[in-house]
Amino acid sequence: MSDPRLEGTQIADSVIDLIGGTPLVRMKRIMEEEQLPCVLAMKMETTNPGGSSKDRPALEMILAAEQSGELQPGGTIVEPTSGNTGVGLAIVAAQRGYDCVFVMTDKVAPEKISLLKANGAEVVVCPVAVAPADPLSYYSVAERLTQERNAFRPNQYANPNNPLSHYKTTGPEIWEQTAGRITHFVAGAGTCGSITGTARYLKEQNPDVKVIAADPEGSVFSGGSGRPYLVEGVGEDFFPAAWQPELYDETIAISDADSFHMARRVSQIEGILIGGSGGLAVAAAIQVAKRGSPDDLVVVFNPDSG
């Protein structure tokens, strides 16, 4: 419950209240250099408390687990993750009094482990060179810890509250920020929570809004085999539960080289620090915008700062 002493102030009740409401900014320099015929704007998820879009599903998954009884007061959250989802879960867990245990492989960079620990999480590192069914694999260890600690496992790849969070927040924000004039939405696909949830909302408002999935070359979403690629946080070697191709009008494959080059370019000329997955989305959005008309409004979803 909010502190009544905050009434009339602009003080947020907690850091959780700062999740969402991220700005939409015109990519002025990119538009000029690429001579785009229409407006290209970026949804900047970097302004979330955890620095990424994953704060949204982290909050929604935890709130839903509280309502269902899967997560009891003082309980534990276990998730196999080394990325932004872990940070988002740790932030929400800290505010709501839960312990977090994140399981990952030994190929994860030390700074990522340090970041999760800094957010109060326990980190369990497992060998990467074992089969998924091996008792030492990070999936097996996560499952064992979930059972041993009677913990809640969000399972972001299968949890319907992942796309629901974007349906409830990201989609309405973009619709309002563009005054309903958005014509194209471009986003990378990984768990597919952000693109699917946002797409569903936008198409309910206007079925003519085009949704474009940006995908690393080699990922199954764009017809690849799932072979390794370097861009993190997007693309997959399987189709997650939130993958809904009927909502996507087009899928554009972008190479690692083009993704990282675009990330550096945006950071240098727009003053917006983005990572490889953001670079991938912007590269795809530029292709879309170049085909557009002066009245089009292309929104590209930037998930984090890399």
QUIPEBEL-V703780 format. One record per residue. N is the residue number from 1. RES is the residue in one letter. BURIAL is I if it has 24 or more other ideal C-beta (glycine too) atoms within 12 Angstrom, else O. D_FIRST is the distance of its C-alpha to the first C-alpha in Angstrom with 1 decimal. Layout:
n=(N | N)
res=(RES | RES)
burial=(BURIAL | BURIAL)
d_first=(D_FIRST | D_FIRST)
This chain:
n=(1 | 2 | 3 | 4 | 5 | 6 | 7 | 8 | 9 | 10 | 11 | 12 | 13 | 14 | 15 | 16 | 17 | 18 | 19 | 20 | 21 | 22 | 23 | 24 | 25 | 26 | 27 | 28 | 29 | 30 | 31 | 32 | 33 | 34 | 35 | 36 | 37 | 38 | 39 | 40 | 41 | 42 | 43 | 44 | 45 | 46 | 47 | 48 | 49 | 50 | 51 | 52 | 53 | 54 | 55 | 56 | 57 | 58 | 59 | 60 | 61 | 62 | 63 | 64 | 65 | 66 | 67 | 68 | 69 | 70 | 71 | 72 | 73 | 74 | 75 | 76 | 77 | 78 | 79 | 80 | 81 | 82 | 83 | 84 | 85 | 86 | 87 | 88 | 89 | 90 | 91 | 92 | 93 | 94 | 95 | 96 | 97 | 98 | 99 | 100 | 101 | 102 | 103 | 104 | 105 | 106 | 107 | 108 | 109 | 110 | 111 | 112 | 113 | 114 | 115 | 116 | 117 | 118 | 119 | 120 | 121 | 122 | 123 | 124 | 125 | 126 | 127 | 128 | 129 | 130 | 131 | 132 | 133 | 134 | 135 | 136 | 137 | 138 | 139 | 140 | 141 | 142 | 143 | 144 | 145 | 146 | 147 | 148 | 149 | 150 | 151 | 152 | 153 | 154 | 155 | 156 | 157 | 158 | 159 | 160 | 161 | 162 | 163 | 164 | 165 | 166 | 167 | 168 | 169 | 170 | 171 | 172 | 173 | 174 | 175 | 176 | 177 | 178 | 179 | 180 | 181 | 182 | 183 | 184 | 185 | 186 | 187 | 188 | 189 | 190 | 191 | 192 | 193 | 194 | 195 | 196 | 197 | 198 | 199 | 200 | 201 | 202 | 203 | 204 | 205 | 206 | 207 | 208 | 209 | 210 | 211 | 212 | 213 | 214 | 215 | 216 | 217 | 218 | 219 | 220 | 221 | 222 | 223 | 224 | 225 | 226 | 227 | 228 | 229 | 230 | 231 | 232 | 233 | 234 | 235 | 236 | 237 | 238 | 239 | 240 | 241 | 242 | 243 | 244 | 245 | 246 | 247 | 248 | 249 | 250 | 251 | 252 | 253 | 254 | 255 | 256 | 257 | 258 | 259 | 260 | 261 | 262 | 263 | 264 | 265 | 266 | 267 | 268 | 269 | 270 | 271 | 272 | 273 | 274 | 275 | 276 | 277 | 278 | 279 | 280 | 281 | 282 | 283 | 284 | 285 | 286 | 287 | 288 | 289 | 290 | 291 | 292 | 293 | 294 | 295 | 296 | 297 | 298 | 299 | 300 | 301 | 302 | 303 | 304 | 305 | 306)
res=(M | S | D | P | R | L | E | G | T | Q | I | A | D | S | V | I | D | L | I | G | G | T | P | L | V | R | M | K | R | I | M | E | E | E | Q | L | P | C | V | L | A | M | K | M | E | T | T | N | P | G | G | S | S | K | D | R | P | A | L | E | M | I | L | A | A | E | Q | S | G | E | L | Q | P | G | G | T | I | V | E | P | T | S | G | N | T | G | V | G | L | A | I | V | A | A | Q | R | G | Y | D | C | V | F | V | M | T | D | K | V | A | P | E | K | I | S | L | L | K | A | N | G | A | E | V | V | V | C | P | V | A | V | A | P | A | D | P | L | S | Y | Y | S | V | A | E | R | L | T | Q | E | R | N | A | F | R | P | N | Q | Y | A | N | P | N | N | P | L | S | H | Y | K | T | T | G | P | E | I | W | E | Q | T | A | G | R | I | T | H | F | V | A | G | A | G | T | C | G | S | I | T | G | T | A | R | Y | L | K | E | Q | N | P | D | V | K | V | I | A | A | D | P | E | G | S | V | F | S | G | G | S | G | R | P | Y | L | V | E | G | V | G | E | D | F | F | P | A | A | W | Q | P | E | L | Y | D | E | T | I | A | I | S | D | A | D | S | F | H | M | A | R | R | V | S | Q | I | E | G | I | L | I | G | G | S | G | G | L | A | V | A | A | A | I | Q | V | A | K | R | G | S | P | D | D | L | V | V | V | F | N | P | D | S | G)
burial=(O | O | O | O | O | O | O | O | O | O | O | O | O | O | O | I | O | O | I | I | O | I | O | I | I | I | I | O | O | I | I | O | O | I | O | I | O | I | I | I | I | I | I | I | I | I | I | I | I | I | I | I | I | I | I | I | I | I | I | I | I | I | I | I | I | I | O | O | O | I | I | O | O | O | I | I | I | I | I | I | I | I | I | I | I | I | I | I | I | I | I | I | I | I | I | I | O | I | I | I | I | I | I | I | I | O | O | I | O | O | O | I | I | O | I | I | O | O | I | I | I | I | I | I | I | I | O | O | O | O | O | O | O | O | O | O | I | I | I | O | I | I | I | O | I | I | O | O | I | O | I | I | I | I | I | I | I | O | I | I | I | I | I | I | I | I | I | I | I | I | I | I | I | I | I | O | I | I | O | O | I | I | I | I | I | I | I | I | I | I | I | I | I | I | I | I | I | I | I | I | I | I | I | O | I | O | O | O | I | I | I | I | I | I | I | I | I | I | I | I | I | I | O | O | O | O | O | O | I | I | I | I | I | I | I | I | O | O | O | I | O | I | I | I | O | O | I | I | O | I | I | I | I | I | I | I | O | I | I | I | O | I | I | O | I | I | I | O | O | I | O | I | O | I | I | I | I | I | I | I | I | I | I | I | I | I | I | I | I | O | O | I | O | O | O | I | I | I | I | I | I | I | I | I | I | I)
d_first=(0.0 | 3.8 | 6.5 | 8.8 | 11.6 | 11.4 | 12.3 | 15.8 | 15.8 | 16.2 | 14.2 | 12.1 | 8.7 | 10.4 | 13.7 | 12.5 | 11.9 | 15.6 | 16.9 | 19.2 | 20.5 | 23.6 | 26.7 | 29.9 | 33.0 | 36.7 | 38.9 | 41.5 | 43.9 | 43.9 | 44.7 | 47.5 | 49.0 | 48.9 | 50.0 | 47.5 | 48.2 | 44.6 | 41.2 | 39.5 | 35.8 | 33.6 | 29.9 | 28.8 | 26.3 | 27.0 | 24.3 | 21.5 | 20.1 | 22.4 | 25.2 | 25.7 | 24.9 | 24.1 | 20.5 | 20.0 | 21.4 | 20.0 | 16.4 | 17.6 | 19.6 | 17.0 | 14.4 | 17.5 | 18.7 | 15.5 | 16.0 | 19.7 | 19.6 | 21.6 | 19.0 | 18.1 | 15.8 | 17.8 | 20.1 | 22.4 | 22.9 | 26.6 | 27.9 | 31.4 | 30.6 | 31.7 | 30.3 | 27.3 | 25.5 | 25.5 | 23.9 | 21.2 | 20.5 | 20.6 | 18.1 | 15.4 | 16.6 | 16.3 | 12.6 | 12.0 | 14.7 | 17.7 | 21.3 | 23.3 | 27.0 | 28.9 | 32.5 | 35.0 | 38.8 | 40.8 | 41.6 | 38.2 | 38.5 | 37.6 | 35.4 | 33.1 | 32.9 | 32.2 | 29.4 | 27.6 | 28.3 | 26.9 | 23.6 | 23.6 | 25.2 | 28.3 | 31.1 | 34.0 | 37.1 | 39.7 | 43.1 | 43.4 | 47.1 | 46.5 | 46.3 | 43.0 | 44.1 | 45.0 | 42.9 | 42.4 | 41.1 | 37.5 | 36.8 | 38.3 | 36.6 | 33.1 | 34.0 | 35.2 | 32.2 | 29.9 | 32.0 | 32.5 | 28.8 | 27.6 | 25.5 | 23.9 | 26.0 | 24.6 | 28.1 | 27.4 | 31.0 | 30.6 | 26.9 | 26.5 | 22.9 | 24.6 | 26.4 | 23.7 | 21.3 | 24.1 | 24.8 | 21.3 | 21.0 | 24.3 | 26.6 | 24.8 | 24.5 | 28.2 | 29.2 | 27.5 | 28.7 | 32.3 | 32.2 | 33.3 | 36.4 | 35.9 | 39.0 | 38.6 | 35.8 | 36.9 | 35.0 | 36.0 | 35.7 | 34.7 | 32.2 | 32.5 | 28.8 | 28.6 | 31.9 | 31.6 | 28.1 | 28.9 | 32.4 | 31.4 | 29.1 | 31.7 | 34.6 | 32.8 | 32.7 | 36.3 | 38.4 | 40.7 | 38.2 | 39.9 | 38.0 | 39.7 | 39.0 | 40.1 | 41.4 | 43.3 | 47.0 | 47.5 | 44.2 | 44.6 | 42.6 | 45.6 | 48.2 | 48.6 | 49.1 | 45.9 | 48.1 | 46.6 | 45.4 | 43.8 | 40.8 | 37.6 | 34.6 | 36.6 | 39.4 | 40.0 | 42.8 | 41.3 | 39.4 | 35.7 | 34.0 | 32.5 | 36.0 | 36.8 | 40.0 | 40.4 | 37.6 | 39.4 | 42.4 | 43.8 | 43.4 | 44.8 | 45.9 | 45.7 | 47.5 | 46.1 | 48.3 | 47.2 | 43.5 | 43.8 | 46.1 | 43.7 | 40.8 | 43.0 | 44.2 | 40.8 | 39.7 | 42.8 | 43.4 | 39.9 | 38.2 | 35.5 | 35.5 | 35.4 | 36.5 | 39.1 | 36.9 | 36.0 | 39.7 | 40.6 | 38.4 | 39.8 | 43.3 | 42.9 | 41.3 | 44.3 | 46.6 | 44.7 | 44.7 | 48.4 | 49.2 | 47.0 | 48.0 | 47.1 | 44.5 | 42.7 | 39.3 | 38.6 | 35.2 | 35.2 | 32.1 | 32.0 | 29.8 | 30.0 | 32.2 | 34.4)
